[in-house]
Amino acid sequence: MSKVYLSLIWFISLSGFAQFQIGHVATTFTDPARSNRTIPVEIYYPADTGGNDAAIASAGGQFPLLCFGHGFVMGWDAYENLWTALVPKGYIMVFPKTEGGILPSHAAFAADLAFVIKRFNQLNDDNTSVFYQRVSAANAVMGHSMGGGAAVLAIDGNPEITALAVLAAAETNPSAINAASNVIIPAFIVAGANDCVAPPAANQLAVYDALASGCKTYISITGGSHCQMANSNFFCSFGESTCSPSAVITTAQQHAVLDSYLEKWLDATLKNDCAAGSAFDSQIVTDSNITYEKTCLQCPPLSVSAATIMAFSVGPNPFSNYVDISISTTDQMEFVLTNLLGEIVINEKITGRKRMDTSDLKQGIYLYSLMHSGQRFRSGKLIKQ
């Protein structure tokens, strides 16, 4: 049995069975700031009973949002491998369908990705929406190929975006590589080592190197290709057939490797799941199916019982006059909040729950770290309205 399939079996044994069915709705958003630009979207979400227009799951609380940008002339339906893997695990996944022609505007597509995340945050506060109070403040902008590059660009257009995860990201116009230097949120960059459409050195690795994120990870799937990040797609496959090298693993094998990392990274980053983070950290150093670079641990080891923390929350986000911190441990932790100049504006010891007065802080973006004995356990971004 190949090591790829052994990895898949191990991944399934850790993850267990799917918790939710998949609901689906197609709708159109309108961005009033861009001359009422219309953005048709396909939305997949956790449900008790799957299908079109199904009710959102009755349990599960708030679900992190994943906004995914498609590749060049690729439809959203090429990414069924992703929504069928992630939505049952408790994620809302939305696919904007704009800029699907042969002359796409990368900037407009990036703005669409940014707006969709903003719109979902509004729907979370709208008591007439089916997503009322069901959308977590934690989210990720994602994408494949052109959509991956656009996802990098999108971050500058929406400070509410909290994470970046891209597959075979391609350089864009304006430059995703240049834009990456302004990205400070957690980032996960996935490449196929045999990608001849957007070769890693000039695309994904260049984005990774340029990222200013304090916590970023790059993996290259050995033998993987550009198009095999998705399901079979005629236009992608046709373009890939004109270049070399080609893939030396199957699409199913590439998906198995991708899935075994992506869900763990998202769970650790968006759900504060330290067990998933530890599994990610352990797998990446021994897995012969990938090569990698990284600047952080998804779950840094601690010498105290805080290492077993399974729940940490900070909010509301965006905030105004206060921020509530909740930690499920009896160990004393240190909460540090800095502005974008690196100046510490809050430094507090926390055990359990605490409300912090933030009324004196200026509007803008702040970065937080949850620390113990000099080690960073959690980090993220907060926005003062």
VOGU-3710 file (C-alpha; in Angstrom, 3 decimals, decimal comma):
1> mskvylsliw> 0,000/0,000/0,000  1,410/3,426/-0,931  2,409/5,968/1,673  -0,211/8,340/0,253  -3,014/5,918/1,077  -1,537/5,130/4,471  -1,632/8,858/5,175  -5,258/8,977/4,055  -6,265/6,118/6,346  -4,497/7,808/9,261
11> fislsgfaqf> -6,251/11,079/8,454  -9,685/9,457/8,382  -9,039/7,676/11,672  -8,239/10,996/13,329  -11,088/12,953/11,800  -13,885/10,482/12,312  -17,093/10,519/10,280  -18,723/13,605/8,853  -20,850/15,464/11,378  -23,174/17,327/9,009
21> qighvattft> -25,015/16,944/5,745  -24,437/19,539/3,019  -26,985/22,245/2,360  -26,791/24,413/-0,750  -28,183/27,706/-1,946  -27,404/29,899/-4,940  -27,917/33,632/-4,599  -26,550/36,968/-5,741  -24,924/39,650/-3,623  -24,767/43,321/-4,607
31> dparsnrtip> -21,864/45,597/-3,705  -23,173/49,182/-3,438  -19,637/50,572/-3,198  -18,885/49,387/-6,765  -21,869/50,713/-8,702  -24,085/47,902/-7,397  -21,850/45,225/-8,881  -23,622/41,866/-8,767  -21,778/38,832/-7,432  -23,517/35,485/-8,011
41> veiyypadtg> -22,424/32,917/-5,446  -22,846/29,239/-4,669  -23,047/28,553/-0,935  -22,547/25,199/0,796  -23,186/24,919/4,518  -23,707/22,387/7,332  -27,252/21,037/7,468  -29,187/18,319/9,268  -30,718/17,212/5,975  -28,780/17,953/2,823
51> gndaaiasag> -29,993/19,477/-0,419  -30,950/22,748/-2,041  -32,359/25,392/0,310  -32,038/23,046/3,296  -32,169/24,593/6,747  -28,801/25,247/8,343  -27,785/22,674/10,965  -29,713/23,021/14,203  -26,583/22,361/16,257  -22,953/23,321/15,923
61> gqfpllcfgh> -23,027/26,975/16,929  -21,182/29,336/14,616  -19,324/28,016/11,585  -16,143/29,514/10,104  -16,554/30,892/6,588  -14,337/29,835/3,677  -14,574/32,106/0,628  -12,979/30,401/-2,375  -11,812/31,893/-5,663  -11,903/29,679/-8,774
71> gfvmgwdaye> -9,103/29,239/-11,274  -8,873/30,784/-14,747  -11,997/29,856/-16,812  -12,883/27,244/-14,197  -16,331/26,912/-12,665  -17,040/26,545/-8,972  -18,205/22,970/-9,574  -14,604/21,886/-10,193  -14,058/22,202/-6,444  -16,604/19,661/-5,243
81> nlwtalvpkg> -13,688/17,756/-3,732  -13,200/20,636/-1,308  -16,738/21,412/-0,230  -17,586/17,733/0,245  -14,535/17,383/2,494  -14,887/20,581/4,523  -18,572/21,476/4,857  -19,488/18,241/6,713  -16,772/19,144/9,228  -18,492/22,397/10,155
91> yimvfpkteg> -17,548/25,039/7,591  -19,588/27,343/5,390  -18,028/27,476/1,924  -18,945/30,115/-0,648  -17,825/30,392/-4,267  -18,156/33,718/-6,113  -18,784/33,014/-9,810  -17,535/36,301/-11,250  -14,583/36,831/-13,620  -14,957/33,465/-15,326
101> gilpshaafa> -14,171/34,655/-18,845  -10,958/34,687/-20,846  -10,139/38,289/-19,868  -10,722/38,336/-16,110  -9,981/41,297/-13,885  -7,902/39,972/-11,012  -8,476/43,148/-9,004  -12,247/42,914/-9,419  -12,243/39,235/-8,471  -10,190/40,017/-5,364
111> adlafvikrf> -12,675/42,728/-4,420  -15,502/40,219/-4,872  -13,827/37,755/-2,500  -13,302/40,517/0,059  -16,890/41,725/-0,255  -18,421/38,264/0,123  -16,702/37,813/3,485  -17,888/41,257/4,562  -21,416/40,403/3,429  -21,500/37,171/5,417
121> nqlnddntsv> -20,443/39,039/8,530  -23,414/41,329/7,910  -25,727/38,345/7,438  -24,588/37,024/10,800  -26,060/40,177/12,372  -29,241/40,174/10,250  -32,098/38,481/12,097  -33,923/37,908/8,803  -31,067/35,828/7,374  -30,826/32,040/7,556
131> fyqrvsaana> -27,218/32,634/8,637  -28,194/34,861/11,583  -25,785/34,242/14,476  -24,341/31,195/12,666  -21,237/32,724/11,030  -18,037/32,731/13,061  -15,817/35,824/13,055  -13,002/33,438/12,087  -12,765/33,016/8,331  -10,355/32,271/5,505
141> vmghsmggga> -10,041/33,635/2,013  -9,028/30,787/-0,268  -8,503/30,057/-3,923  -6,905/27,968/-6,636  -4,602/29,230/-9,382  -5,862/32,678/-10,428  -8,254/32,529/-7,484  -5,354/31,869/-5,134  -3,560/34,973/-6,335  -6,790/36,958/-6,070
151> avlaidgnpe> -7,228/35,689/-2,500  -3,889/37,260/-1,579  -5,012/40,537/-3,161  -8,358/40,380/-1,331  -6,808/40,676/2,109  -5,922/44,321/1,576  -9,571/45,019/0,764  -11,095/43,613/3,945  -9,487/43,802/7,404  -12,114/41,332/8,651
161> italavlaaa> -10,326/38,454/6,856  -8,520/36,342/9,462  -6,633/33,658/7,488  -5,317/32,784/4,017  -5,204/29,306/2,431  -4,384/28,960/-1,267  -3,787/26,076/-3,668  -1,372/26,400/-6,606  -1,737/30,176/-6,392  -0,748/31,985/-9,587
171> etnpsainaa> 0,748/35,443/-9,968  -1,821/38,106/-10,819  -2,080/41,654/-12,117  -1,781/43,546/-9,800  0,899/41,355/-8,277  -0,102/38,862/-5,596  3,584/38,481/-4,764  3,920/42,192/-4,038  0,640/42,219/-2,104  1,861/39,343/0,067
181> snviipafiv> 4,310/41,676/1,787  1,320/43,355/3,470  -0,266/40,096/4,658  0,163/39,531/8,401  -2,554/36,941/9,072  -1,885/33,159/9,336  -1,224/31,683/5,889  -1,121/28,211/4,334  0,345/27,904/0,836  -0,005/24,599/-1,049
191> agandcvapp> 1,899/23,752/-4,239  2,205/20,769/-6,541  5,864/19,978/-7,124  5,183/19,175/-10,803  3,053/22,256/-11,459  3,982/23,425/-14,964  1,129/25,951/-15,248  2,185/28,111/-12,298  5,612/26,745/-11,328  6,102/26,886/-7,545
201> aanqlavyda> 9,380/28,826/-7,510  7,913/31,768/-9,427  4,447/31,611/-7,900  3,547/29,826/-4,639  7,008/29,886/-3,100  7,445/33,503/-4,157  4,181/34,388/-2,406  5,231/32,443/0,688  8,618/34,158/0,863  7,006/37,591/0,532
211> lasgcktyis> 4,363/37,057/3,240  4,801/39,153/6,375  2,747/36,642/8,398  4,225/35,625/11,716  2,764/32,155/11,188  2,988/30,788/7,663  3,364/27,293/6,194  4,265/26,114/2,690  3,885/22,534/1,504  4,744/21,094/-1,893
221> itggshcqma> 2,984/17,833/-2,772  5,552/15,493/-4,307  4,547/14,602/-7,863  1,456/16,801/-7,653  0,203/19,061/-10,426  -1,630/22,345/-10,859  -4,995/21,040/-11,980  -5,182/18,089/-9,589  -5,909/20,448/-6,697  -9,450/20,355/-8,111
231> nsnffcsfge> -11,638/17,790/-9,818  -11,198/17,163/-13,528  -11,767/20,325/-15,559  -11,443/20,524/-19,344  -9,934/23,992/-19,579  -7,398/23,453/-16,817  -6,416/20,033/-18,143  -6,059/21,375/-21,688  -3,712/24,116/-20,536  -1,724/21,686/-18,443
241> stcspsavit> -1,350/19,284/-21,369  0,763/21,858/-23,201  3,535/22,003/-20,594  5,737/19,740/-18,513  6,458/18,138/-16,114  3,172/16,342/-15,643  1,820/14,772/-12,479  3,258/11,444/-11,356  0,500/10,792/-8,810  -3,230/10,451/-9,438
251> taqqhavlds> -5,836/13,080/-8,667  -7,174/10,887/-5,847  -3,712/10,606/-4,325  -3,151/14,350/-4,538  -6,530/15,028/-2,934  -5,696/12,604/-0,125  -2,514/14,494/0,708  -4,211/17,888/0,380  -7,155/16,914/2,573  -4,894/15,460/5,244
261> ylekwldatl> -3,318/18,882/5,798  -5,981/21,415/4,869  -8,641/20,370/7,363  -6,164/20,188/10,233  -4,746/23,609/9,405  -8,197/25,174/9,167  -9,345/23,522/12,408  -6,260/24,757/14,251  -6,419/28,256/12,783  -10,154/28,967/12,672
271> kndcaagsaf> -11,501/26,729/15,446  -8,596/27,024/17,909  -8,345/23,221/17,840  -4,990/22,448/19,431  -5,344/18,703/18,854  -5,659/19,327/15,116  -2,693/21,678/15,280  -0,566/19,092/17,047  -1,534/16,445/14,482  -0,572/18,859/11,692
281> dsqivtdsni> 2,773/19,638/13,348  3,545/15,937/13,820  2,507/14,842/10,340  4,400/17,493/8,411  7,841/16,519/9,728  7,563/12,811/8,891  5,469/12,770/5,708  7,453/11,747/2,614  4,575/12,862/0,379  5,477/16,538/0,809
291> tyektclqcp> 8,300/18,982/1,334  7,665/22,020/3,471  8,740/25,305/4,986  7,145/26,875/8,049  7,741/29,604/10,601  5,569/28,406/13,485  3,883/25,512/15,219  0,121/25,223/14,925  0,027/24,165/18,571  3,213/25,183/20,408
301> plsvsaatim> 4,134/22,803/23,248  3,651/24,166/26,743  5,021/22,806/29,987  1,720/23,371/31,774  -1,779/22,011/31,474  -2,560/24,857/29,065  -1,147/22,507/26,446  -4,461/20,689/26,603  -6,522/23,840/25,994  -9,361/23,039/23,610
311> afsvgpnpfs> -11,317/26,311/23,763  -10,182/29,903/23,466  -12,310/32,793/22,331  -11,772/36,520/21,924  -14,439/38,938/20,782  -16,498/40,595/19,610  -14,561/41,129/16,403  -14,818/43,878/15,244  -14,921/45,388/18,759  -15,613/48,835/20,177
321> nyvdisistt> -15,514/49,496/23,923  -14,515/46,086/25,247  -13,076/42,694/24,363  -14,058/39,473/26,145  -11,439/36,741/26,568  -12,330/33,175/27,537  -9,800/30,380/28,106  -10,643/26,838/29,214  -7,692/26,339/31,540  -6,873/27,131/35,146
331> dqmefvltnl> -3,346/28,180/34,199  -2,591/31,873/34,083  -2,032/33,081/30,528  -0,791/36,408/29,193  -2,849/38,318/26,622  -0,850/40,823/24,592  -2,431/43,261/22,136  -0,264/45,387/19,842  -0,926/47,944/17,146  0,543/47,615/13,659
341> lgeivineki> 3,638/49,508/14,793  4,353/46,719/17,259  3,526/48,890/20,275  1,895/47,018/23,168  -1,469/48,567/24,034  -2,773/45,826/26,348  -0,836/43,299/28,415  -3,003/41,405/30,882  -2,826/38,187/32,899  -5,879/35,988/32,368
351> tgrkrmdtsd> -7,331/32,938/34,064  -10,688/31,741/32,779  -12,687/34,764/31,619  -11,933/38,471/31,528  -13,438/41,602/29,963  -10,943/44,258/28,873  -11,755/47,937/28,459  -10,779/49,050/24,948  -12,658/52,346/24,817  -9,404/54,345/24,701
361> lkqgiylysl> -7,993/52,510/21,691  -8,043/54,194/18,298  -9,908/52,674/15,382  -7,800/50,278/13,348  -6,223/46,832/13,247  -4,627/45,180/16,283  -2,742/41,912/16,664  -3,144/39,666/19,693  -1,042/36,883/21,168  -1,919/34,458/23,948
371> mhsgqrfrsg> 1,318/33,656/25,757  2,647/31,401/28,484  6,240/31,393/29,723  7,357/33,324/26,672  5,712/30,921/24,200  2,916/32,019/21,873  -0,087/29,724/22,071  -2,626/31,611/19,947  -2,470/34,684/17,730  -4,785/36,640/15,497
381> klikq> -6,184/39,971/14,399  -8,818/42,221/15,992  -10,458/45,294/14,480  -11,495/48,383/16,472  -14,517/50,064/14,923
//
